[in-house]
């Protein structure tokens, strides 16, 4: 039964992720980089905060829990695809090395999730409220459940995810205010907060601030 439920969640996540990718391709030019990055991060952190709160709920109807998890998984798939489109759009404004770092970060994120799951599971023992499979004398499988108790491993896992995602939404505003980011987005003609041409934004950001990053500046020979 558990594997069947996991299939529902994985299918819903994949379908809505594909739909989000299609929306990003068709209507991505109607939203700014700020909208495509910050809002999905807020959705992500809000849904993980909801999941964290559900761990603390003892008497919840199974059907309600299923549908809340199903809708949360679907919304995460939709928000994740839009977030990826926004991140790669921002990475395309920066030098190629940062696009490669963004690709490597995708793999590192998957590794971090796996490590966090292992650490939180090992740090807290399984609570006695979980159901355990038993085998009866007639070789038929049964289920034995005890009273519900809080899974602190699940609580810490989702709490870490909520904090990390909320921090990413805050640090985005720090990133876009850096002279390095402002210069390259203005050079690419991109405005972070609107769809207008960004070449005239932040006129106080000048090229000499970053001249040492891409090599020595070109020297102009005097005429004649």
C-alpha positions in Angstrom: 0.0 0.0 0.0 2.8 2.4 0.8 4.5 1.8 -2.5 1.2 2.6 -4.3 0.9 5.9 -2.5 4.5 6.8 -3.4 3.6 6.2 -7.0 0.7 8.7 -6.8 3.0 11.3 -5.3 5.9 10.7 -7.8 3.5 10.7 -10.8 1.8 13.9 -9.6 5.2 15.6 -9.0 6.4 14.6 -12.5 3.2 15.7 -14.3 3.1 19.1 -12.7 6.9 19.6 -13.2 6.3 19.0 -16.9 3.4 21.4 -16.9 5.6 24.0 -15.2 8.3 23.5 -17.7 5.8 24.1 -20.5 4.5 27.2 -18.9 8.1 28.5 -18.5 8.7 28.0 -22.2 5.4 29.6 -23.3 5.0 32.4 -20.8 8.4 32.8 -19.1 9.0 36.1 -20.9 6.0 37.6 -19.1 7.6 37.3 -15.6 10.7 38.9 -14.2 13.6 37.0 -12.8 12.5 38.1 -9.3 9.1 36.5 -9.8 10.5 33.3 -11.2 12.9 32.8 -8.3 11.5 34.4 -5.2 7.9 33.3 -5.5 8.7 29.6 -6.1 11.0 29.6 -3.1 8.3 31.1 -0.9 5.9 28.4 -2.2 8.5 25.7 -1.4 9.3 27.0 2.1 5.5 27.4 2.9 4.7 23.8 1.8 7.6 22.4 3.7 6.5 24.4 6.8 3.0 22.9 6.4 4.6 19.4 6.1 6.6 20.1 9.2 3.5 21.1 11.1 1.7 17.9 9.9 4.3 15.8 11.7 3.1 17.3 15.0 -0.6 16.5 14.3 -1.7 13.4 16.0 -5.4 12.9 15.1 -5.6 13.6 11.3 -7.8 11.8 8.9 -5.9 9.5 6.5 -7.7 10.8 3.4 -7.1 14.4 4.5 -3.4 13.6 4.9 -3.2 11.9 1.5 -4.8 14.8 -0.3 -2.7 17.4 1.5 0.4 15.5 0.6 -0.8 14.9 -3.0 -1.5 18.6 -3.6 1.7 19.6 -1.8 3.7 17.3 -4.1 2.0 18.7 -7.2 2.7 22.3 -6.2 6.3 21.5 -5.4 6.7 20.0 -8.9 5.2 23.1 -10.5 7.2 25.5 -8.4 10.5 23.6 -8.9 10.3 23.8 -12.7 9.6 27.5 -12.6 12.4 28.0 -10.1 14.9 26.1 -12.3 13.9 28.3 -15.3 14.6 31.4 -13.3 17.9 30.2 -11.9 19.2 29.3 -15.4 18.0 32.6 -16.7 20.0 34.4 -14.1 22.9 32.1 -14.6 22.8 32.9 -18.3 23.5 36.6 -17.5 26.7 35.6 -15.7 30.0 34.3 -17.1 30.0 30.7 -18.3 31.8 29.4 -15.2 28.7 30.3 -13.1 26.4 28.2 -15.4 28.7 25.3 -14.9 28.6 25.9 -11.1 24.8 26.0 -11.3 24.8 22.6 -13.1 27.1 21.1 -10.4 24.9 22.6 -7.7 22.0 20.5 -9.0 23.9 17.3 -8.2 25.2 18.7 -4.9 21.6 19.5 -3.9 20.5 15.9 -4.5 23.5 14.7 -2.5 22.7 17.1 0.4 19.1 15.8 0.5 20.3 12.2 0.7 22.8 13.0 3.4 20.3 15.0 5.4 17.8 12.1 5.3 20.5 9.7 6.5 21.7 11.9 9.3 18.2 12.8 10.6 17.1 9.2 10.5 20.2 8.0 12.3 20.0 10.8 14.9 16.5 9.9 16.1 15.3 6.3 16.6 12.0 5.2 15.0 9.1 6.1 17.3 6.9 3.3 18.6 3.8 4.7 16.9 4.8 3.3 13.5 3.1 0.3 12.1 5.1 -2.9 11.8 4.4 -5.9 9.6 3.8 -9.1 11.4 3.4 -12.7 10.3 0.5 -14.8 11.7 0.6 -18.5 12.4 -1.2 -19.2 9.1 1.6 -17.5 7.2 -0.7 -14.5 6.4 0.8 -11.0 6.8 -0.8 -8.6 9.2 -0.2 -5.1 10.6 0.4 -4.2 14.2 0.2 -0.5 15.1 0.6 1.2 18.4 -0.3 4.7 19.5 1.0 7.6 17.5 4.1 9.4 18.6 6.1 12.2 17.0 8.8 11.2 14.6 11.6 13.6 15.5 13.7 12.5 12.5 10.9 13.6 10.1 10.4 16.7 12.1 14.1 17.7 11.9 14.3 16.7 8.2 11.4 19.0 7.1 12.4 21.7 9.5 15.9 21.9 8.0 14.4 22.0 4.5 12.1 24.9 5.5 15.0 26.9 7.0 17.2 26.4 4.0 14.5 27.4 1.5 13.6 30.4 3.5 17.2 31.4 3.7 17.6 31.1 -0.1 14.7 33.5 -0.7 16.3 36.0 1.6 19.8 35.6 0.2 18.5 36.2 -3.3 18.0 39.8 -2.5 21.6 40.0 -1.2 22.9 38.3 -4.5 21.1 40.7 -6.8 22.5 43.8 -4.9 26.1 42.7 -5.4 28.0 44.9 -7.9 29.1 41.8 -9.8 25.5 40.7 -10.4 24.2 44.2 -11.2 27.0 44.7 -13.7 26.4 41.5 -15.6 22.6 41.6 -15.6 22.8 45.2 -16.9 25.3 44.1 -19.5 23.0 41.4 -20.6 20.1 43.8 -20.8 18.1 42.1 -18.1 16.2 43.8 -15.2 15.8 41.6 -12.1 12.6 43.2 -10.9 10.8 44.1 -14.1 10.5 43.2 -17.8 12.1 46.5 -18.9 15.5 46.7 -20.5 18.0 46.6 -17.6 20.9 48.4 -19.4 20.0 51.8 -17.9 19.5 50.5 -14.3 22.0 51.1 -11.6 24.1 53.7 -13.4 26.5 53.9 -10.5 27.8 50.4 -11.2 30.7 50.9 -13.5 32.9 48.5 -15.3 36.2 49.3 -13.5 34.8 47.6 -10.4 35.0 44.3 -12.2 37.9 44.9 -14.6 40.2 42.6 -12.7 37.9 39.6 -12.9 38.0 39.0 -16.6 41.6 40.0 -17.3 43.4 43.4 -17.7 41.4 46.2 -19.4 42.1 47.0 -23.0 44.4 49.9 -23.7 43.4 52.5 -26.3 46.2 53.8 -28.4 46.4 57.6 -28.9 45.4 58.8 -32.3 48.0 59.5 -34.9 
